[in-house]
């Protein structure tokens, strides 16, 4: 959940690394550090600072020259944010520096052994264990020193290592935490995310688990942790550096909310088949005969991806008539689930590196299950592990709080549901109806975003609340779940989501004027049932903000959303609530792109 960036070449390395850290800060932002050297230097130079990258930048001396370096921005797991706990971690002789993403599970045991041997630790982190193991190795090469250390490590890691005795190289390794190499002209890069690389190169190599690499200025080579050479061909990334700029917006979240119409158009582009009223999804690697043999669909994700999966499961049941459900991957992987050969498993992750989802995929593959991946990042770990899948083509999403990727993921599920439905019993007429609805989405999203000024005024009123309740029924419930998550993530206002039908089974006890309720009220066959829930709340003097397709008499305010097909309505109903969360947080002065305690890509358990 942290950011790594490294460089070896001819350029002055410190400004380059600091720029890379700025682009990676959404992955972790409680402390940061940098180490540099050069072929003519006498050792390693390091600066670390608690706080944001700007705090580190203020501490870096003007004379901090070097042509090789590694840097890190941290999201704390072991040890509170502090200068000492910041990465890189340096050995006692100042020869070895390590940056690390992930968690070393046996760090406590190794730390005790090292302390018994006289090693003095300067931090509370698990990473420092790895630094000392490398420094104490008697191997002749840096590669073998790192390999020896990794043999006794248990857990996840993405690392980059420098050694004063080997100033011509950086050694990296991966197990469960992303490591990406950037290939330049007589210069090489390493990072945990391509965001740090695209300013300088679009030629990348993504390491697999159990793989290492040595970077030199004019060359790189990859090999396993056992030393066997591997073949790595660079690929070209589709995202450009401009995709990571704010584009005139004050925050990335605002920019990404407003990119949704264009992003949805991208995920649809080239996939619709009007002739047969279906879609082309060749990446599924699932032919019609195999699709018809599916008896159940299980969707696995975490956080926002889980909520998108809840919407996806409903679409699959409605359009394909296949039993489907969604479950948090973090729960599924620990409950010794029954893996059915007739079940299609779908793993959902924006980054494609979410560790709980990746671990679930690996366990499912071990048991012989068929797994599809729905991810945003091309070449990510889940994309490589899965049997097939779909890219959602949302483009880079920098804000920790996901908006456009959530929307594109729900649209991707609509495509999957339509594909499975038309393979089975969904009629041509219904297929055409859904396709027409999908084509309307970008224009309808733009229409919703035009209401931003009105939604901003509502947000300023509701920012006074200490807690909020979100309710929805069937299609509206996952929307309520996601909207509740958005509000608490970015504004820090406590929020809970319940099925509207569950109000009378307990939550009505909470209703009072001080607890506003946001009600999702689509104009479908459950409209009157949802209106009855509003009656229950008003009878207890509750305050109601409705998100609906028409004004709701019992609501204090209504945000009116364009109507699409019933099955597709959840895609649109959540978008005004993204704006509500954004402007609530803005009025409260929150750090919108980097909410406290959170990081974008969760690559630890």
Phi, psi and omega in degrees: 000013181246174181246132177242139170215140179215158183210145169218128183176222183247345185283159173294119196277328188300310179300323180295316180292320179296322176297317178298320178297322177300320181286339181259002190297336178294345179274350180169137189207039175256345174193166182204161180198166184211142173231137179225159173200182176204165182303330182265358183285160180266355180178198181259142176245135186227143171224134178225154180206137169291145177109204185276173179299326179298329178290322175295314182302323180293337182267344182289123180297156177297323176263089181221054189284150176177160178241000176225138179191161173228152182213165189206141169239132198251145165240114195295134168239310179249110178093138181293159176302126179195167176299318183294321183278349178294150173269158001289160173253134187248143177288165184299329180271008179060027181259331185244133175231136183227136164245145191212132166249143180117192181224130175269109188293326182260028182298321182298315180296315180293323180297317179299319179295318181293320179295324177295334178271005175098006179284132178257123181268142181254350183226174176262006190278158173285332184297324183300332176303314181297320179301313181291324178298317179294316183296328184273352180294141179265005180298155185276335182246156177296320180302316182287326175300315180294317180301315180299319179294318183292335180296334181258000181272136171241131180134201183249148178200147160229119188229157168224135188232137171238152180220132183299332179279351180228065187289355183267010185207159168236134178250133181235161177204156182222138167207095177086354179227131193297141173223125182237132176263141174248128186257116180242189177273106182055033174202147182228151182232157169220144180202166174270354184204141181295346178304327181281350188253331194294341174294333189248329180201151174246007176266115186230158171231127178259122179288146172270163173301140182080013182244148178235168176211148170247126178253128168238168186301325186244014185193160170213155173217148180241152183196164178281168177293349174268354175102358180283130181297142175240160180258121182235114178260126178298144173242161181261125179280147184276339183275140179256167183301324181298336180295340182262002177274161182283343175060037177089355178272158180283333180220159175293324180299316179296316178301314186289327173299317184281351176272359192292325179297314179294321181295318178295322176300323180294317184290337178274333190301128176078002184253344185274133180245094183292330183300316182251011180053048180216200181224155175266118177227064184298334182291350179292335185054045185223106181280173186299320180297316179294321180297323181287343180274352180291129180252346181200151175237128178241123183252132183237129177199178178229141176060232181302321179296325175297317179295320175299322178295326176298317177295317180299320180298319178296318179298317181296318178295318183289318187268324183257347181058039174249130176304131184214146175209163178241149182214144174299128180299329181294335176273316184304318187288347182252356188254020176050054186293150173283124180259116186262130181294341179268005180262135172265123180260135181237118180261128185241129179199128177300310183282337187075008183233002182306119193296317180299322179288316180299317179296322177295318178299314182296322178292319178296318179295322178299328182267007174085016181280155172271126185234129170255150176246135171242105188222167180258331188263118180295135177078008180289170188299316181293322177299323181282327183283329187287159178287337180181187178159199183223140167268140185269350172054040178283343188082173182301136175238112188264321179301138179302322180280121185278133177231292185292329179290323174300312182297314180295327178294320177295323177293320177300321177294324176298319177296317179296317180297318178296316179300312180293322180296315181287336174289336183252254191242007178289131186287161174302319181299313180292325176300316179295322179300315180292319179299316177300320179294319178299319181293336179282340190304309183304317179294322180290324175299316178300321179295321178295317183294338177291347178270012188304319182299319179292320180293324177301318179296320177297317181300319180297329177287318185277351179296342179285343184291144175269340180205152178221149179248133177244132180229151176197159182238130178054257182297331183280342185293313176299328177297317178297320179300312182293319180295322176298316179298316180302314183297313183289325179301313193260335182253343184069015173278131178297134180214144178228150178239137178224151167298137181302328180291344182269356183307311186287352180262021175152305186298341178301337178298338182274343189292128175196167182304331183281351181248097179290149176243131172258120185248128176268116188232077178290153179273077180228198185289354178254014184303312183292326176297318179293322178296327177296324177295321177297321178300318180299321181289316181295327179296343180247023175063028177281152179262133189233130166248118181260143168246114193209175178268355176205160179303137179253119187301322185277352180274149175287323174218153177228131169264116184269127183246141178302145179274135172238200173293147183309316184294332184263350183304322180302332180298323184270328187295334181278342187294316177296335179282339169296315178295323178298314178297316182300309185285334172297312179297320179298317181292336179268359178074028181284160175277092196294315183284339184227072180299150183300144173070001184244157173220160189289306187250111188271093185255022173233164179286000000 
